[in-house]
Amino acid sequence: MVSVEEKLLVNILYREESESLQGIDIDHVNFENLMKLASNHLMLPALFFNIKKKNLSHLFPEDFIECIKNIYSINKARNKILLKEAKELSELLYKDNINHIFLKGTALLLSNVFEDIGERMMCDIDFIIQHKDEKKIKNLLEANNYYTNNDYSFLYLFRINKPKHLPRQININKMIGIEPHLELLSPKSRCVFNSKNLITDFEIEAKIIKTPNKSFLFDHCIYALQIDDRRILNSNHSHRSIYDIYK
């Protein structure tokens, strides 16, 4: 059964202001549970953004609004840094002639999918490179103070299948970690959706910030959720992914 808190979350995220209380008895909403639910789905910033946009603040306790407003503000400031660092990273890669395309949340922000960059909670800067540049990017990142806690072990270097991405990299002079991808999905799923879909984009030599087209981003959101996150096997859902697709 869907809780009253999730019904309210869905209404606020996906419905018009006039439908925000459709099927909801606001007196039965546990706002602490609503906060936990939105937090588990990484949706507190989006919840605040939509509450303000749809003039729904009067439905909520003042301390609830103040709390999620602070989380939204922190997230927006972090995303500004993420976009700045993504652009700096792109410049670094192009200087070494490493063609690359941003993916996932980074691509969504760069593509202006969201009305406000504070809506989307982010983790790393995801981008994909060509297989031929794997060794080159490892050397470039090492030379520019990026490092990983996962060493390129013997088994990693001589694996049969290319991994979806190289080890996550961090830089003591940067705030956001980076994840260089070699493929879009795990090996067993590449027959469904693979990096060959981007081959034309890789061949474009213009030194600009590259993101896939929105149709591709839409498909990647769905495949990553259903296959790599294994949601096709159960009834669990992710509001962050659903919201990405909705936007």
VEXDOSE-967297 format. One record per residue (C-alpha): x, y, z; residue number from 1; residue in one letter. Coordinates in steps of 0.25 Angstrom, whole numbers, plus 5000, padded with zeros to 4 digits. Each point is the difference from the previous one (the first is absolute). Layout:
% residues N
ATOM; X; Y; Z; NUM; A
...
***
This chain:
% residues 247
ATOM; 5000; 5000; 5000; 1; M
ATOM; 5005; 5014; 4997; 2; V
ATOM; 5001; 5009; 5012; 3; S
ATOM; 4994; 5013; 5001; 4; V
ATOM; 5014; 5006; 5001; 5; E
ATOM; 5004; 4994; 4986; 6; E
ATOM; 4986; 5005; 4994; 7; K
ATOM; 5003; 5014; 5004; 8; L
ATOM; 5014; 4999; 4995; 9; L
ATOM; 4995; 4995; 4987; 10; V
ATOM; 4990; 5011; 4999; 11; N
ATOM; 5010; 5011; 5003; 12; I
ATOM; 5010; 4995; 4990; 13; L
ATOM; 4992; 4996; 4988; 14; Y
ATOM; 4986; 5007; 5001; 15; R
ATOM; 4995; 5014; 4999; 16; E
ATOM; 4998; 5009; 5012; 17; E
ATOM; 4985; 4998; 5000; 18; S
ATOM; 5002; 4985; 5001; 19; E
ATOM; 5010; 5000; 5011; 20; S
ATOM; 4990; 4995; 5011; 21; L
ATOM; 4993; 4990; 4990; 22; Q
ATOM; 4997; 4988; 5009; 23; G
ATOM; 5007; 5006; 5012; 24; I
ATOM; 4996; 5003; 5014; 25; D
ATOM; 5010; 5009; 5004; 26; I
ATOM; 4997; 4998; 5015; 27; D
ATOM; 5005; 4986; 4998; 28; H
ATOM; 5013; 5003; 4994; 29; V
ATOM; 5012; 4997; 5009; 30; N
ATOM; 5010; 5011; 4996; 31; F
ATOM; 5012; 4992; 5006; 32; E
ATOM; 4997; 4988; 4992; 33; N
ATOM; 4998; 5009; 4987; 34; L
ATOM; 5014; 5006; 5003; 35; M
ATOM; 5006; 4986; 5001; 36; K
ATOM; 4993; 4995; 4988; 37; L
ATOM; 5005; 5012; 4991; 38; A
ATOM; 5014; 4998; 5006; 39; S
ATOM; 5001; 4986; 4997; 40; N
ATOM; 4996; 5003; 4985; 41; H
ATOM; 5010; 5012; 5000; 42; L
ATOM; 4988; 5009; 4997; 43; M
ATOM; 5000; 5010; 5011; 44; L
ATOM; 5006; 5012; 4991; 45; P
ATOM; 4989; 4996; 4990; 46; A
ATOM; 4989; 5000; 5010; 47; L
ATOM; 5004; 5014; 5005; 48; F
ATOM; 5001; 5005; 4986; 49; F
ATOM; 4986; 4995; 4996; 50; N
ATOM; 4994; 5005; 5013; 51; I
ATOM; 5005; 5014; 4998; 52; K
ATOM; 4997; 5000; 4985; 53; K
ATOM; 4985; 4995; 5002; 54; K
ATOM; 4998; 5009; 5012; 55; N
ATOM; 4998; 4988; 5010; 56; L
ATOM; 5008; 5005; 5012; 57; S
ATOM; 4987; 5002; 5008; 58; H
ATOM; 4998; 4985; 5000; 59; L
ATOM; 5012; 4997; 5008; 60; F
ATOM; 5006; 5004; 5014; 61; P
ATOM; 5010; 5012; 5000; 62; E
ATOM; 5011; 4992; 5005; 63; D
ATOM; 4998; 4989; 4989; 64; F
ATOM; 5001; 5011; 4990; 65; I
ATOM; 5012; 5006; 5006; 66; E
ATOM; 5007; 4987; 5001; 67; C
ATOM; 4998; 4996; 4985; 68; I
ATOM; 5003; 5014; 4996; 69; K
ATOM; 5014; 4999; 5006; 70; N
ATOM; 5002; 4986; 4993; 71; I
ATOM; 4996; 5006; 4987; 72; Y
ATOM; 5009; 5012; 5002; 73; S
ATOM; 5012; 4992; 5003; 74; I
ATOM; 4997; 4990; 4988; 75; N
ATOM; 4999; 5012; 4991; 76; K
ATOM; 5013; 5006; 5004; 77; A
ATOM; 5007; 4986; 4998; 78; R
ATOM; 4994; 4998; 4986; 79; N
ATOM; 5006; 5014; 4996; 80; K
ATOM; 5013; 4994; 5004; 81; I
ATOM; 4997; 4987; 4993; 82; L
ATOM; 4997; 5008; 4987; 83; L
ATOM; 5013; 5008; 5001; 84; K
ATOM; 5009; 4988; 5003; 85; E
ATOM; 4993; 4992; 4988; 86; A
ATOM; 5004; 5012; 4991; 87; K
ATOM; 5014; 5000; 5005; 88; E
ATOM; 5001; 4985; 4999; 89; L
ATOM; 4995; 5001; 4985; 90; S
ATOM; 5011; 5010; 4997; 91; E
ATOM; 5011; 4991; 5006; 92; L
ATOM; 4995; 4988; 4992; 93; L
ATOM; 5000; 5008; 4987; 94; Y
ATOM; 5014; 5005; 5002; 95; K
ATOM; 5004; 4986; 5000; 96; D
ATOM; 4991; 4997; 4988; 97; N
ATOM; 4991; 4990; 5008; 98; I
ATOM; 4986; 5001; 4994; 99; N
ATOM; 4989; 4998; 5011; 100; H
ATOM; 4985; 5002; 5002; 101; I
ATOM; 4994; 5003; 5013; 102; F
ATOM; 4989; 4990; 5005; 103; L
ATOM; 4989; 4999; 5011; 104; K
ATOM; 4998; 5011; 5010; 105; G
ATOM; 5011; 5008; 4995; 106; T
ATOM; 4995; 5000; 4985; 107; A
ATOM; 4986; 5003; 5005; 108; L
ATOM; 5005; 5013; 5007; 109; L
ATOM; 5008; 5004; 4989; 110; L
ATOM; 4988; 4998; 4990; 111; S
ATOM; 4991; 5009; 5009; 112; N
ATOM; 4990; 4989; 5002; 113; V
ATOM; 4997; 5006; 5013; 114; F
ATOM; 4994; 5013; 5003; 115; E
ATOM; 5009; 5002; 5012; 116; D
ATOM; 5014; 4994; 5001; 117; I
ATOM; 4996; 4998; 5015; 118; G
ATOM; 4990; 4990; 4997; 119; E
ATOM; 5009; 4988; 4997; 120; R
ATOM; 5008; 4993; 5011; 121; M
ATOM; 5014; 4996; 4994; 122; M
ATOM; 5011; 4991; 5003; 123; C
ATOM; 5011; 4999; 4990; 124; D
ATOM; 5004; 5006; 4987; 125; I
ATOM; 4997; 4989; 4990; 126; D
ATOM; 5005; 5000; 4986; 127; F
ATOM; 5004; 4990; 4989; 128; I
ATOM; 5012; 4998; 4992; 129; I
ATOM; 5005; 4991; 4989; 130; Q
ATOM; 5007; 4987; 5003; 131; H
ATOM; 5012; 5004; 4993; 132; K
ATOM; 5002; 5012; 5010; 133; D
ATOM; 5000; 4991; 5013; 134; E
ATOM; 5015; 5000; 5002; 135; K
ATOM; 5001; 5015; 4996; 136; K
ATOM; 4989; 5005; 5010; 137; I
ATOM; 5006; 4992; 5011; 138; K
ATOM; 5014; 5007; 4998; 139; N
ATOM; 4993; 5013; 4998; 140; L
ATOM; 4992; 4999; 5013; 141; L
ATOM; 5012; 4996; 5008; 142; E
ATOM; 5009; 5011; 4994; 143; A
ATOM; 4989; 5010; 5005; 144; N
ATOM; 4998; 4995; 5014; 145; N
ATOM; 4989; 4991; 4999; 146; Y
ATOM; 5001; 4987; 5007; 147; Y
ATOM; 4991; 4988; 5004; 148; T
ATOM; 4999; 4990; 5011; 149; N
ATOM; 4998; 4989; 4990; 150; N
ATOM; 5013; 4996; 4994; 151; D
ATOM; 5001; 4996; 4986; 152; Y
ATOM; 5003; 4985; 5004; 153; S
ATOM; 5005; 4989; 4991; 154; F
ATOM; 4986; 4995; 4999; 155; L
ATOM; 4994; 5013; 4996; 156; Y
ATOM; 5010; 5003; 4989; 157; L
ATOM; 4999; 4986; 4994; 158; F
ATOM; 4985; 4998; 5001; 159; R
ATOM; 4992; 4993; 4989; 160; I
ATOM; 4989; 5011; 4999; 161; N
ATOM; 5002; 5015; 5001; 162; K
ATOM; 4994; 5005; 5014; 163; P
ATOM; 4989; 5010; 4999; 164; K
ATOM; 5009; 5010; 5006; 165; H
ATOM; 5014; 5002; 5005; 166; L
ATOM; 5002; 5002; 5015; 167; P
ATOM; 4994; 5012; 5006; 168; R
ATOM; 5011; 5012; 5001; 169; Q
ATOM; 5001; 5011; 5010; 170; I
ATOM; 5009; 5012; 5000; 171; N
ATOM; 5004; 5007; 5013; 172; I
ATOM; 4998; 5013; 4993; 173; N
ATOM; 4986; 4997; 4995; 174; K
ATOM; 4987; 4998; 5007; 175; M
ATOM; 4993; 4990; 4991; 176; I
ATOM; 5005; 4986; 4996; 177; G
ATOM; 5000; 4995; 4986; 178; I
ATOM; 4997; 4987; 4993; 179; E
ATOM; 5005; 4998; 4986; 180; P
ATOM; 4991; 4990; 4993; 181; H
ATOM; 5004; 4990; 4989; 182; L
ATOM; 4986; 4994; 4998; 183; E
ATOM; 4986; 5004; 5003; 184; L
ATOM; 4996; 4987; 5007; 185; L
ATOM; 5006; 4988; 5006; 186; S
ATOM; 5006; 4990; 4991; 187; P
ATOM; 4988; 4990; 4999; 188; K
ATOM; 4990; 5011; 4997; 189; S
ATOM; 5008; 5007; 4988; 190; R
ATOM; 4992; 4993; 4990; 191; C
ATOM; 4988; 5009; 5004; 192; V
ATOM; 5007; 5013; 5001; 193; F
ATOM; 5015; 5003; 4997; 194; N
ATOM; 5010; 5011; 4998; 195; S
ATOM; 4999; 4998; 4984; 196; K
ATOM; 4987; 5008; 5002; 197; N
ATOM; 5010; 5012; 5002; 198; L
ATOM; 5010; 4997; 4989; 199; I
ATOM; 4996; 5012; 4991; 200; T
ATOM; 5001; 5009; 5012; 201; D
ATOM; 5014; 4995; 5003; 202; F
ATOM; 5004; 5003; 4985; 203; E
ATOM; 4996; 5015; 5002; 204; I
ATOM; 5013; 5007; 5002; 205; E
ATOM; 4995; 5014; 5005; 206; A
ATOM; 5006; 5003; 5014; 207; K
ATOM; 4987; 5003; 5007; 208; I
ATOM; 4992; 4994; 5012; 209; I
ATOM; 4994; 4988; 4994; 210; K
ATOM; 4987; 4993; 5006; 211; T
ATOM; 4991; 4990; 4993; 212; P
ATOM; 4987; 5004; 4993; 213; N
ATOM; 4988; 5000; 5010; 214; K
ATOM; 4994; 4988; 4993; 215; S
ATOM; 5013; 4992; 5004; 216; F
ATOM; 5000; 5006; 5014; 217; L
ATOM; 4986; 4995; 5001; 218; F
ATOM; 5003; 4986; 4996; 219; D
ATOM; 5013; 4999; 5009; 220; H
ATOM; 4992; 5004; 5012; 221; C
ATOM; 4990; 4989; 4998; 222; I
ATOM; 5010; 4989; 4996; 223; Y
ATOM; 5010; 5004; 5012; 224; A
ATOM; 4988; 4999; 5010; 225; L
ATOM; 4994; 4988; 4994; 226; Q
ATOM; 5012; 4992; 4997; 227; I
ATOM; 5012; 5004; 5008; 228; D
ATOM; 4992; 5004; 5012; 229; D
ATOM; 4993; 4987; 4998; 230; R
ATOM; 4986; 5007; 5002; 231; R
ATOM; 4994; 4991; 4989; 232; I
ATOM; 5001; 4988; 5010; 233; L
ATOM; 4992; 5006; 5011; 234; N
ATOM; 4990; 5011; 5003; 235; S
ATOM; 5009; 5010; 5007; 236; N
ATOM; 5001; 5014; 4993; 237; H
ATOM; 5009; 5012; 5000; 238; S
ATOM; 4993; 5014; 5000; 239; H
ATOM; 5013; 5006; 4996; 240; R
ATOM; 5000; 4992; 4987; 241; S
ATOM; 4986; 5001; 4998; 242; I
ATOM; 5001; 5015; 5002; 243; Y
ATOM; 5012; 5001; 4990; 244; D
ATOM; 4991; 4993; 4989; 245; I
ATOM; 4988; 5008; 5004; 246; Y
ATOM; 5008; 5013; 4998; 247; K
***
